[in-house]
Amino acid sequence: MAASRVIAAATVRSVKSRRLIPQRAALVLTPAAVNKVKEILADKPEYIGLKVGVQQRGCNGLSYTLNYATEKGKFDEEVVQDGIRVIIDKKAQLTLLGTEMDFVETKLSAEFVFNNPNIKGTCGCGESFSI
């Protein structure tokens, strides 16, 4: 297998008092996230979508990864929304349940943000989290 290349930055936010999506949805994308994924994949027909994973990193334990997806693994979860596909790596499924994926652009940054109600703590910079 070829080494994967990270294609975007991601920030994590802990969500305490609101339920973002229905219980059975693994991941929901905001319109801004859908538009950005469409833009990223527009000129890349060799990829079927984006793949979200987790890796051990940072001061709080875990961080999300975003890569191009060429195939869906046997135990990977697939989310299809508004014509785009997001593959969730089998190791990331439990950490993503009930999460909203957004794309936020400011004067200083442009990044995908995961609003996750399952997170117990995040680091100061928002790049890593614990469940």
Accessible surface in RSA format (square Angstrom, percent):
REM  Atomic radii and reference values for relative SASA: ProtOr
REM  Chains: A
REM  Algorithm: Lee & Richards
REM  Probe-radius: 1.40
REM  Slices: 20
REM RES _ NUM      All-atoms   Total-Side   Main-Chain    Non-polar    All polar
REM                ABS   REL    ABS   REL    ABS   REL    ABS   REL    ABS   REL
RES MET A   1   237.46 123.0 149.56  99.0  87.90 209.3 123.07 104.6 114.39 151.6
RES ALA A   2    98.17  90.3  63.43  97.9  34.74  79.0  73.97 104.2  24.19  64.1
RES ALA A   3   103.55  95.2  65.89 101.7  37.66  85.7  76.52 107.8  27.03  71.6
RES SER A   4    88.67  74.9  53.75  71.7  34.92  80.4  33.73  71.8  54.94  77.0
RES ARG A   5   166.77  70.0 157.13  80.1   9.63  22.9  78.10 106.7  88.67  53.7
RES VAL A   6    94.11  61.9  71.95  65.1  22.16  53.4  71.95  62.5  22.16  60.1
RES ILE A   7    36.66  20.9   3.65   2.7  33.01  79.6   9.73   7.0  26.93  73.1
RES ALA A   8    26.89  24.7  10.15  15.7  16.74  38.1  21.81  30.7   5.08  13.5
RES ALA A   9    61.71  56.7  45.81  70.7  15.91  36.2  55.17  77.7   6.54  17.3
RES ALA A  10    19.61  18.0   3.94   6.1  15.66  35.6   3.94   5.6  15.66  41.5
RES THR A  11    22.79  16.2  22.79  23.1   0.00   0.0  16.81  22.6   5.98   9.0
RES VAL A  12     5.31   3.5   0.99   0.9   4.31  10.4   0.99   0.9   4.31  11.7
RES ARG A  13   116.96  49.1 113.64  57.9   3.32   7.9  41.40  56.6  75.56  45.8
RES SER A  14    40.92  34.6  15.70  21.0  25.22  58.1  15.57  33.2  25.35  35.5
RES VAL A  15    14.76   9.7   9.77   8.8   4.99  12.0  12.79  11.1   1.97   5.3
RES LYS A  16   155.43  75.8 120.45  73.9  34.98  83.3 101.32  91.2  54.11  57.6
RES SER A  17   116.12  98.1  74.74  99.7  41.38  95.3  53.00 112.9  63.12  88.4
RES ARG A  18   138.18  58.0 126.65  64.6  11.52  27.4  59.25  81.0  78.93  47.8
RES ARG A  19   129.58  54.4  98.07  50.0  31.51  75.0  72.35  98.9  57.23  34.7
RES LEU A  20    34.53  19.2   5.68   4.1  28.84  72.5   7.93   5.6  26.60  71.6
RES ILE A  21    15.06   8.6   8.86   6.6   6.20  15.0  14.82  10.7   0.24   0.7
RES PRO A  22   102.42  74.6  89.64  81.7  12.78  46.5 101.77  84.0   0.65   4.1
RES GLN A  23   145.19  81.2 127.02  92.8  18.16  43.2  50.18 106.8  95.01  72.1
RES ARG A  24   232.32  97.5 200.87 102.4  31.45  74.9  84.99 116.2 147.32  89.3
RES ALA A  25    30.78  28.3  19.93  30.8  10.84  24.7  29.52  41.6   1.26   3.3
RES ALA A  26    13.52  12.4   8.31  12.8   5.21  11.8   8.34  11.7   5.18  13.7
RES LEU A  27     3.95   2.2   0.00   0.0   3.95   9.9   0.00   0.0   3.95  10.6
RES VAL A  28    42.95  28.3  42.95  38.9   0.00   0.0  42.95  37.3   0.00   0.0
RES LEU A  29     3.67   2.0   0.26   0.2   3.41   8.6   0.26   0.2   3.41   9.2
RES THR A  30    21.26  15.1  18.29  18.5   2.96   7.1  21.26  28.6   0.00   0.0
RES PRO A  31   106.05  77.3 102.78  93.7   3.27  11.9 105.94  87.5   0.11   0.7
RES ALA A  32    44.07  40.5  33.85  52.2  10.22  23.2  39.85  56.1   4.22  11.2
RES ALA A  33     0.00   0.0   0.00   0.0   0.00   0.0   0.00   0.0   0.00   0.0
RES VAL A  34     4.74   3.1   4.74   4.3   0.00   0.0   4.74   4.1   0.00   0.0
RES ASN A  35    94.81  65.4  88.08  85.1   6.73  16.2  26.54  63.9  68.26  66.0
RES LYS A  36    52.00  25.4  49.97  30.7   2.03   4.8  18.34  16.5  33.66  35.9
RES VAL A  37     0.00   0.0   0.00   0.0   0.00   0.0   0.00   0.0   0.00   0.0
RES LYS A  38    94.12  45.9  86.84  53.3   7.29  17.3  51.24  46.1  42.88  45.7
RES GLU A  39   110.89  63.7  93.99  71.1  16.90  40.2  41.79  80.8  69.11  56.4
RES ILE A  40    26.67  15.2  20.32  15.1   6.35  15.3  26.61  19.2   0.06   0.2
RES LEU A  41    29.03  16.2  20.56  14.7   8.47  21.3  20.75  14.6   8.28  22.3
RES ALA A  42    85.01  78.2  44.00  67.9  41.01  93.3  55.27  77.8  29.74  78.8
RES ASP A  43   109.88  77.0  84.28  83.9  25.60  60.5  45.11 106.2  64.77  64.6
RES LYS A  44    52.63  25.7  51.43  31.6   1.19   2.8  28.12  25.3  24.50  26.1
RES PRO A  45   126.10  91.9  89.94  82.0  36.16 131.4 101.90  84.1  24.20 150.4
RES GLU A  46   110.88  63.7  85.51  64.7  25.37  60.4  60.76 117.5  50.12  40.9
RES TYR A  47    63.52  29.7  49.96  28.4  13.56  35.3  11.54   8.7  51.98  64.1
RES ILE A  48    57.03  32.5  40.37  30.1  16.66  40.2  47.69  34.3   9.35  25.4
RES GLY A  49     0.03   0.0   0.00   N/A   0.03   0.0   0.03   0.1   0.00   0.0
RES LEU A  50     0.08   0.0   0.08   0.1   0.00   0.0   0.08   0.1   0.00   0.0
RES LYS A  51    54.34  26.5  54.06  33.2   0.27   0.7  24.92  22.4  29.41  31.3
RES VAL A  52     0.00   0.0   0.00   0.0   0.00   0.0   0.00   0.0   0.00   0.0
RES GLY A  53     8.11  10.0   0.00   N/A   8.11  10.0   7.55  20.7   0.56   1.2
RES VAL A  54    30.01  19.7  10.19   9.2  19.81  47.7  10.19   8.9  19.81  53.7
RES GLN A  55    71.91  40.2  64.79  47.4   7.12  17.0  27.16  57.8  44.75  33.9
RES GLN A  56   161.50  90.3 133.42  97.5  28.08  66.9  41.82  89.0 119.67  90.8
RES ARG A  57   112.48  47.2 100.13  51.0  12.35  29.4  48.15  65.8  64.32  39.0
RES GLY A  58    54.10  66.7   0.00   N/A  54.10  66.7  27.02  74.1  27.09  60.7
RES CYS A  59   112.23  84.9  66.29  73.9  45.94 108.0  50.18 127.1  62.05  66.9
RES ASN A  60    43.01  29.7  32.39  31.3  10.62  25.6   5.19  12.5  37.82  36.6
RES GLY A  61    34.09  42.0   0.00   N/A  34.09  42.0  31.34  86.0   2.74   6.1
RES LEU A  62    38.01  21.2  38.01  27.2   0.00   0.0  38.01  26.7   0.00   0.0
RES SER A  63     2.58   2.2   2.58   3.4   0.00   0.0   2.58   5.5   0.00   0.0
RES TYR A  64    13.12   6.1   0.11   0.1  13.01  33.9   0.11   0.1  13.01  16.0
RES THR A  65    19.63  14.0  17.78  18.0   1.85   4.4  12.48  16.8   7.15  10.8
RES LEU A  66     0.93   0.5   0.17   0.1   0.75   1.9   0.17   0.1   0.75   2.0
RES ASN A  67    23.96  16.5  23.96  23.2   0.00   0.0   7.27  17.5  16.69  16.1
RES TYR A  68    41.44  19.3  23.96  13.6  17.48  45.5  15.78  11.9  25.66  31.6
RES ALA A  69     2.34   2.1   0.00   0.0   2.34   5.3   2.34   3.3   0.00   0.0
RES THR A  70    88.97  63.3  68.95  69.9  20.02  47.7  45.21  60.7  43.76  66.2
RES GLU A  71   117.57  67.5 110.86  83.9   6.70  16.0  37.47  72.5  80.09  65.4
RES LYS A  72    86.41  42.2  59.91  36.8  26.50  63.1  31.60  28.4  54.81  58.4
RES GLY A  73    27.23  33.6   0.00   N/A  27.23  33.6  26.15  71.7   1.09   2.4
RES LYS A  74   179.75  87.7 140.18  86.0  39.58  94.2  97.65  87.9  82.10  87.5
RES PHE A  75   127.73  63.9 113.08  70.0  14.66  38.1 118.12  71.6   9.61  27.5
RES ASP A  76    12.46   8.7   5.64   5.6   6.82  16.1   0.05   0.1  12.41  12.4
RES GLU A  77    75.27  43.2  71.96  54.4   3.31   7.9   6.34  12.3  68.93  56.3
RES GLU A  78    58.48  33.6  35.96  27.2  22.52  53.6   7.33  14.2  51.15  41.8
RES VAL A  79    20.48  13.5  16.87  15.3   3.61   8.7  20.07  17.4   0.41   1.1
RES VAL A  80    98.31  64.7  67.61  61.2  30.70  74.0  67.61  58.7  30.70  83.3
RES GLN A  81    42.08  23.5  37.35  27.3   4.73  11.3  24.12  51.4  17.95  13.6
RES ASP A  82    92.62  64.9  66.65  66.3  25.96  61.4  26.11  61.4  66.51  66.3
RES GLY A  83    73.52  90.7   0.00   N/A  73.52  90.7  35.59  97.7  37.93  85.0
RES ILE A  84     9.38   5.3   6.15   4.6   3.23   7.8   9.38   6.8   0.00   0.0
RES ARG A  85    78.29  32.9  76.61  39.1   1.67   4.0  28.27  38.6  50.01  30.3
RES VAL A  86     0.17   0.1   0.17   0.2   0.00   0.0   0.17   0.1   0.00   0.0
RES ILE A  87     0.00   0.0   0.00   0.0   0.00   0.0   0.00   0.0   0.00   0.0
RES ILE A  88     0.29   0.2   0.29   0.2   0.00   0.0   0.29   0.2   0.00   0.0
RES ASP A  89    31.10  21.8  31.10  31.0   0.00   0.0   4.81  11.3  26.29  26.2
RES LYS A  90   110.89  54.1  95.47  58.6  15.42  36.7  46.46  41.8  64.42  68.6
RES LYS A  91   152.98  74.6 128.81  79.0  24.18  57.6  80.35  72.3  72.63  77.4
RES ALA A  92     0.00   0.0   0.00   0.0   0.00   0.0   0.00   0.0   0.00   0.0
RES GLN A  93    43.80  24.5  43.27  31.6   0.52   1.2  12.30  26.2  31.50  23.9
RES LEU A  94   145.44  81.0 135.57  97.0   9.87  24.8 135.60  95.2   9.84  26.5
RES THR A  95    15.38  10.9  15.17  15.4   0.21   0.5  15.38  20.7   0.00   0.0
RES LEU A  96     0.09   0.1   0.09   0.1   0.00   0.0   0.09   0.1   0.00   0.0
RES LEU A  97    80.07  44.6  77.98  55.8   2.09   5.3  78.19  54.9   1.88   5.1
RES GLY A  98     0.80   1.0   0.00   N/A   0.80   1.0   0.08   0.2   0.72   1.6
RES THR A  99     0.00   0.0   0.00   0.0   0.00   0.0   0.00   0.0   0.00   0.0
RES GLU A 100    37.91  21.8  37.91  28.7   0.00   0.0   0.19   0.4  37.72  30.8
RES MET A 101     0.00   0.0   0.00   0.0   0.00   0.0   0.00   0.0   0.00   0.0
RES ASP A 102    30.83  21.6  30.83  30.7   0.00   0.0   0.07   0.2  30.76  30.7
RES PHE A 103    25.21  12.6  17.20  10.7   8.01  20.8  17.20  10.4   8.01  22.9
RES VAL A 104    41.43  27.3  38.09  34.5   3.34   8.0  41.08  35.7   0.36   1.0
RES GLU A 105   130.05  74.7  99.49  75.3  30.56  72.8  27.41  53.0 102.64  83.8
RES THR A 106    80.15  57.0  58.05  58.9  22.09  52.6  65.17  87.5  14.97  22.6
RES LYS A 107   212.74 103.8 169.47 104.0  43.27 103.0 122.63 110.4  90.11  96.0
RES LEU A 108   174.96  97.4 141.26 101.1  33.70  84.7 145.54 102.2  29.42  79.2
RES SER A 109    52.00  43.9  38.89  51.9  13.11  30.2  39.02  83.1  12.98  18.2
RES ALA A 110    53.33  49.0  28.13  43.4  25.20  57.3  28.13  39.6  25.20  66.8
RES GLU A 111    38.83  22.3  37.95  28.7   0.88   2.1   2.07   4.0  36.76  30.0
RES PHE A 112     0.67   0.3   0.67   0.4   0.00   0.0   0.67   0.4   0.00   0.0
RES VAL A 113     0.51   0.3   0.51   0.5   0.00   0.0   0.51   0.4   0.00   0.0
RES PHE A 114     0.00   0.0   0.00   0.0   0.00   0.0   0.00   0.0   0.00   0.0
RES ASN A 115    10.80   7.4  10.80  10.4   0.00   0.0   0.03   0.1  10.77  10.4
RES ASN A 116     0.00   0.0   0.00   0.0   0.00   0.0   0.00   0.0   0.00   0.0
RES PRO A 117    33.02  24.1  12.04  11.0  20.99  76.3  12.04   9.9  20.99 130.4
RES ASN A 118    43.17  29.8  37.73  36.5   5.44  13.1  13.18  31.7  29.99  29.0
RES ILE A 119     3.24   1.8   0.00   0.0   3.24   7.8   0.00   0.0   3.24   8.8
RES LYS A 120   152.79  74.5 127.53  78.2  25.26  60.2  81.60  73.4  71.19  75.8
RES GLY A 121    23.42  28.9   0.00   N/A  23.42  28.9  23.42  64.3   0.00   0.0
RES THR A 122    52.40  37.3  28.10  28.5  24.30  57.9   1.28   1.7  51.12  77.3
RES CYS A 123    11.44   8.7   1.68   1.9   9.75  22.9   5.83  14.8   5.61   6.0
RES GLY A 124    90.53 111.6   0.00   N/A  90.53 111.6  46.46 127.5  44.07  98.7
RES CYS A 125    93.82  71.0  58.66  65.4  35.15  82.6  47.94 121.5  45.87  49.5
RES GLY A 126     9.77  12.0   0.00   N/A   9.77  12.0   9.77  26.8   0.00   0.0
RES GLU A 127    79.98  45.9  77.81  58.9   2.16   5.1  16.26  31.5  63.72  52.0
RES SER A 128     0.78   0.7   0.78   1.0   0.00   0.0   0.78   1.7   0.00   0.0
RES PHE A 129     0.00   0.0   0.00   0.0   0.00   0.0   0.00   0.0   0.00   0.0
RES SER A 130    36.94  31.2  34.79  46.4   2.15   4.9  26.99  57.5   9.94  13.9
RES ILE A 131    90.71  51.6  45.37  33.8  45.34 109.3  49.45  35.6  41.26 112.0
END  Absolute sums over single chains surface
CHAIN  1 A     7691.6       5783.9       1907.7       4101.6       3589.9
END  Absolute sums over all chains
TOTAL          7691.6       5783.9       1907.7       4101.6       3589.9
